[in-house]
Amino acid sequence: MRWLIMCAVLCLAACSSVVIADRPSVEKGASWIILPFLNHTETPQAGLRAESIVENVLHVGGLSSLVRYPSHLVPEETLFENAERKHLDTTLEWAAKNNFRYAVVGTVEEWRYKVGVDGEPAVGMGIQIVDVASKKVIWAASGGETGWSREALSAVAHELVEKLLDPVLIVVKE
């Protein structure tokens, strides 16, 4: 019985992998903005989906000053030209001009249901906090997580985002 429990724990541990920096050192009461997440997947609008989950987790976690970038700064996603990095630079410049202190940015590396009989949901992403004035990354986390075959992709993404943002939420609540 003990052996069976240990095997189950090992299987569950293999479903998630994260690397998270220590708590960020951020100024209390500062202004925050969430900027476009780069979509490095074959899934259309995976970046927008990740942004939405990150934004909601941060708001619920106590970061009420978080603002979303204006949509007119980023043109529609295209399959043929990867200009997302340029759009991120444009929105970061806009954030600096509008006196935001911190920007939340990220990348989505995986956002899909795996091929096969089970079709497990799989998400991989990275999140960074950038000091807008200096454009330096002051905190970062990345990870990947898979779920069970009947679990929603958004639920797996939400679990991963909560794990990644845990140190940020601790600082925000202090």
Residue pairs with C-beta under 8 A, 6 or more apart in sequence:
15 145
15 146
15 147
16 143
16 144
16 145
16 146
16 160
16 163
17 143
17 144
17 145
18 141
18 142
18 143
18 144
18 145
18 160
18 163
18 164
19 141
19 142
19 143
20 141
20 143
20 163
20 164
20 166
20 167
21 139
21 140
21 141
21 167
22 167
23 139
23 167
23 168
23 170
23 171
24 129
24 138
24 139
24 167
24 168
24 171
25 138
25 171
26 102
26 129
26 138
26 171
27 101
29 65
30 65
30 101
30 102
31 65
31 67
31 99
31 100
31 101
31 102
32 58
32 63
32 65
32 66
32 67
32 100
32 101
32 102
32 103
32 104
33 66
33 67
33 68
33 69
33 95
33 100
33 102
33 103
33 104
33 132
34 51
34 54
34 55
34 58
34 66
34 67
34 68
34 69
34 103
34 104
34 105
35 69
35 88
35 91
35 92
35 95
35 103
35 104
35 105
36 47
36 51
36 69
36 74
36 84
36 87
36 88
36 91
36 105
37 47
37 48
37 50
37 51
37 54
37 105
37 106
37 107
37 108
37 125
38 47
38 84
38 85
38 88
38 106
38 107
38 108
39 45
39 46
39 47
39 48
39 77
39 84
39 107
39 108
39 111
40 107
40 108
40 109
41 108
41 109
41 110
41 111
41 112
42 112
43 111
43 112
44 77
44 79
45 77
46 108
46 111
47 77
47 84
47 106
47 107
47 108
49 108
49 111
49 154
49 157
50 106
50 108
50 111
50 125
50 157
50 161
51 68
51 106
53 154
53 157
53 158
53 161
54 104
54 106
54 127
54 161
54 165
55 66
55 68
57 158
57 161
57 162
57 165
57 169
58 66
58 104
58 165
58 168
58 169
58 172
59 66
61 165
61 168
61 169
61 172
61 173
62 169
62 172
62 173
63 168
63 169
63 172
66 104
67 100
69 91
69 94
69 95
70 94
73 87
73 90
73 91
73 94
74 87
74 90
74 91
75 83
75 87
88 105
92 103
92 105
92 130
92 132
92 135
95 103
95 132
96 132
96 133
100 132
101 131
101 132
101 133
102 129
102 130
102 131
102 132
102 138
103 129
103 130
103 132
104 127
104 128
104 129
104 130
105 127
105 128
105 130
106 125
106 126
106 127
106 128
107 125
107 126
108 123
108 124
108 125
109 124
109 125
109 126
109 144
110 122
110 123
110 124
110 125
110 144
111 122
111 123
111 124
111 125
111 153
111 157
112 121
112 122
112 153
113 119
113 120
113 121
113 122
113 153
114 120
114 121
114 122
114 146
118 148
118 149
119 149
120 146
120 147
120 148
120 149
120 151
121 146
121 147
121 151
121 152
121 153
121 155
121 156
122 144
122 145
122 146
122 147
122 156
123 144
123 145
123 146
123 153
123 156
123 157
123 160
124 142
124 143
124 144
124 145
125 142
125 143
125 144
125 157
125 160
125 161
125 164
126 140
126 141
126 142
126 143
127 140
127 141
127 142
127 161
127 164
127 165
128 137
128 139
128 140
128 141
129 137
129 138
129 139
129 140
129 168
130 136
130 137
130 138
131 138
139 167
139 168
141 164
141 165
141 167
142 164
143 160
143 163
143 164
144 160
145 156
145 157
145 159
145 160
145 163
146 156
147 153
147 155
147 156
147 159
